[in-house]
Amino acid sequence: MKRLLITAVALVVPLVGQQTKTGTKPDGGKSPLSVAEPDTQKAYIQPVENGLINWTEGYIRARGYAVPSEKEKNKAKARLGAERAATVIAQRNLLEIAKGVYINSETVVEDMMLSSDVVVSRVEGVVKDARMVGQPHWLPDGVVMVEMEMPLYGQNSLLSAVAPSNPQTTKPDSQALKAVGDAPCIVIDAKGQVQPGLMPRFFDQKGNLILDFSQIVDPKNPQGIKYVKNLGDVLQCGDQSWVIEAVGAVGKGKTDMVVSESSKDKLAWLKKAGKFVWEAGKTILMLF
């Protein structure tokens, strides 16, 4: 059955050279990736060093490990100090993971941080406000693990930190608004060729840019682009959904897509509709 992508951009892609779902403790042993581990059967999870990126639910999660100081004789204080240290390490790992996230095929978050102090401040602010997942987890060997999580989309998210301050603003086309508004979902069928990114670009088969998501993105929308690998997520949107077929990926990061000739017009409508897509509560699903 042909896979579809919906108005909640759902992209799910098999990654090459991914790590296994275990984390390395300071002593070289193995520990669970997550205290509250996501369901990999339903969500597209990208394992990375010291954590993971959940592209379906839209968050980055990182781990930090620490051991109590032997110099502290008060065991309660020693444990508290270890938990604080593990939290700091988890935040540092969260920042490192965020730096490697692709915005489009040619740009990662770190590239933008190197070129803008404003972006540095914003990204570091999002990391600072990251929430702890559950409680500190004490392992049998006396090591404490802390997990921290930050959002990819929505208020105070990674996308809001790197999105254009003054995105292109064009008055929505009335015909485009109606066309997009009638579609329950917008589905992008990536056929497993594409890697996930915050603001992918779409090209025709001659290399012409049709749509850059940075032009229409609403960084405050918590939905953003939803990458999925479960066909059921797509089928729930109904048979009136728009389907945009990606026939290939381009660029270093493989997050930008080449679309079929039959899909060009739909992307053009999306561009003309602009931010209405998000304001109307639409979700773009990328199916991997």
C-alpha positions in Angstrom: 0.0 0.0 0.0 1.4 3.4 -0.9 2.6 5.4 2.0 1.3 8.9 2.5 2.4 12.1 4.2 -0.1 14.4 6.0 -0.6 18.1 6.9 1.4 17.4 10.0 4.6 16.8 8.2 5.4 13.3 9.2 8.9 12.1 8.2 10.4 8.8 9.3 13.7 7.8 7.9 16.1 4.8 8.6 19.4 6.3 9.7 22.7 4.8 8.8 25.2 4.1 11.5 22.8 4.7 14.3 23.7 3.8 17.8 21.9 1.1 19.7 19.3 2.0 22.3 21.7 1.9 25.2 23.8 4.5 26.9 27.3 4.3 28.1 27.9 5.0 31.8 31.1 6.6 33.0 32.5 3.1 33.9 31.8 1.9 30.4 28.8 -0.2 31.3 25.4 -0.1 29.7 22.3 1.5 31.1 18.8 2.0 29.7 18.5 4.8 27.1 15.7 6.4 29.0 13.9 6.1 32.3 10.7 6.8 30.4 11.6 5.2 27.1 9.5 6.1 24.1 7.7 3.6 22.0 9.8 3.0 18.9 7.0 1.1 17.2 4.9 4.2 17.1 7.5 7.1 17.1 10.4 7.8 14.9 13.4 7.9 17.2 16.8 9.0 16.1 19.4 7.6 18.6 22.4 9.9 19.1 25.3 10.0 21.5 24.1 10.5 25.1 20.4 10.7 24.1 17.8 10.7 21.4 15.7 12.9 19.2 12.0 12.0 19.0 10.8 13.4 15.6 7.3 12.2 16.1 6.6 13.8 19.5 9.0 16.7 18.8 11.6 16.7 21.5 15.3 16.1 22.2 16.3 14.1 25.3 19.8 13.8 26.8 21.3 11.9 29.7 23.9 12.9 32.3 25.7 10.7 34.7 27.6 11.5 38.0 28.8 9.8 41.2 28.7 11.2 44.7 31.9 12.9 45.9 34.0 10.7 48.2 35.0 13.9 50.1 31.5 14.6 51.2 30.9 12.6 54.4 27.2 13.5 54.6 25.6 10.9 52.3 22.5 12.9 51.6 24.5 15.9 50.6 26.7 13.7 48.4 23.7 12.3 46.6 22.2 15.7 46.1 25.5 17.0 44.7 25.7 14.1 42.3 22.2 14.7 41.1 23.0 18.4 40.4 26.2 17.4 38.6 24.3 14.9 36.4 21.8 17.6 35.6 24.5 20.0 34.4 26.1 17.2 32.3 22.7 16.3 30.8 22.1 19.9 29.8 25.5 20.1 28.3 24.8 16.9 26.3 21.4 18.4 25.3 23.2 21.4 23.8 25.6 19.2 21.9 22.7 17.2 20.4 20.8 20.4 19.5 23.9 21.7 17.7 23.9 18.8 15.3 20.2 19.0 14.3 19.7 19.8 10.6 17.7 22.9 9.7 17.9 22.1 6.0 20.2 19.9 4.0 23.1 22.4 4.1 22.7 23.9 7.6 22.9 22.5 11.1 22.0 24.5 14.3 25.7 24.9 15.1 26.3 26.7 11.8 23.7 29.4 12.8 25.2 29.6 16.3 28.6 30.3 14.8 27.2 33.2 12.7 24.9 34.8 15.3 25.3 35.6 19.0 21.5 36.1 19.1 21.0 32.5 18.0 23.5 31.3 20.6 21.7 33.1 23.3 18.3 31.7 22.2 19.5 28.1 21.9 21.3 28.2 25.3 18.1 29.7 26.8 16.0 26.8 25.5 18.5 24.3 27.0 18.6 26.2 30.3 14.8 25.8 30.5 14.8 22.1 29.7 12.7 19.9 31.9 13.8 16.9 33.9 12.2 13.6 32.8 11.0 11.9 35.9 13.3 11.8 38.9 17.1 11.2 39.1 17.6 7.4 38.6 20.1 5.7 40.9 21.8 2.7 39.3 22.9 -0.4 41.4 26.5 0.6 41.1 26.0 4.0 42.8 25.9 6.1 39.6 23.0 8.5 39.2 21.5 9.2 35.8 19.4 12.3 35.0 17.5 12.9 31.8 16.6 16.4 30.4 14.2 17.2 27.6 13.7 20.2 25.3 11.1 20.8 22.6 11.8 20.9 18.9 8.6 23.0 18.2 6.4 25.5 20.0 7.1 28.3 22.4 10.7 28.4 23.7 11.8 25.5 21.4 14.8 24.8 19.2 12.8 25.9 16.1 11.8 29.2 17.8 15.5 29.8 18.5 16.7 29.4 14.9 13.7 30.5 12.9 13.9 33.8 11.0 13.1 36.8 13.1 11.3 38.4 10.2 10.1 35.5 8.0 8.8 36.3 4.6 5.3 37.7 4.8 3.0 37.6 1.9 -0.8 38.0 1.9 -2.4 34.5 1.7 -4.0 33.8 -1.6 -7.7 33.2 -1.2 -7.8 30.3 -3.6 -4.8 28.7 -1.8 -6.5 29.2 1.6 -9.6 27.3 0.3 -7.6 24.5 -1.3 -5.4 23.9 1.8 -8.3 24.5 4.1 -10.4 21.7 2.6 -7.6 19.1 3.1 -7.8 17.4 6.5 -4.0 16.7 6.4 -1.0 17.3 4.3 1.1 14.2 3.9 4.6 14.1 2.4 5.5 10.6 1.3 9.3 10.5 1.8 9.7 6.8 0.9 12.5 6.4 3.4 15.0 8.5 1.4 14.9 11.6 3.6 16.5 12.6 6.9 14.5 14.7 9.4 15.1 18.5 9.6 13.5 21.5 11.2 12.8 23.5 8.0 13.2 21.4 4.9 13.2 22.7 1.4 11.4 21.3 -1.7 12.7 21.3 -5.2 11.4 20.2 -8.6 13.2 17.6 -10.7 15.1 20.4 -12.5 16.6 21.7 -9.3 14.3 24.7 -8.9 13.3 25.7 -5.4 9.5 25.4 -5.0 9.1 25.9 -1.2 11.4 26.7 1.7 9.6 25.9 5.0 11.5 28.8 6.7 9.2 31.1 4.6 6.0 29.8 6.1 7.0 28.2 9.4 5.3 29.3 12.6 7.9 28.8 15.3 5.3 29.1 18.1 3.2 26.3 16.8 3.8 23.2 18.9 2.8 20.8 16.1 5.4 21.8 13.5 6.4 19.0 11.2 5.6 15.5 12.5 7.8 12.7 11.2 6.0 9.3 11.4 6.6 5.8 10.4 3.2 4.4 11.3 0.8 4.4 8.3 -2.1 4.4 10.8 -1.2 8.0 11.7 -1.7 8.9 8.1 -4.9 6.9 7.5 -6.6 8.7 10.4 -6.6 11.9 8.4 -8.9 10.4 5.8 -8.8 10.0 2.0 -9.2 13.8 1.3 -5.8 14.5 2.6 -3.2 16.0 0.3 -0.4 13.7 -0.7 2.9 15.1 -1.8 5.3 12.6 -3.3 9.1 13.0 -2.6 11.1 11.1 -5.2 14.5 11.8 -3.7 16.7 13.7 -1.2 19.3 16.3 -2.0 22.1 18.1 -0.2 24.6 17.0 2.5 22.1 16.4 5.2 19.5 14.7 2.9 16.6 16.7 4.6 15.7 18.6 1.4 13.4 16.9 -1.0 12.9 16.5 -4.8 9.2 16.1 -5.5 7.3 14.5 -8.4 5.8 16.7 -11.2 2.3 15.9 -10.0 3.1 17.3 -6.5 4.5 20.7 -7.6 1.2 22.5 -7.7 0.3 21.4 -4.2 3.6 22.8 -2.8 2.9 26.0 -4.7 -0.5 26.2 -3.0 1.2 25.7 0.4 3.5 28.5 -0.3 0.7 30.8 -1.3 -1.3 29.8 1.8 1.7 30.7 4.0 1.3 30.6 7.8 -2.4 29.9 7.4 -1.4 26.3 7.3 -0.3 26.4 10.9 -2.9 28.9 12.1 -5.7 26.6 10.8 -4.3 23.9 13.0 -3.1 21.8 10.1 -0.4 19.2 10.7 2.2 18.3 8.2 3.0 14.6 8.4 6.2 13.2 6.9 6.0 9.4 6.3 9.3 7.6 6.2 
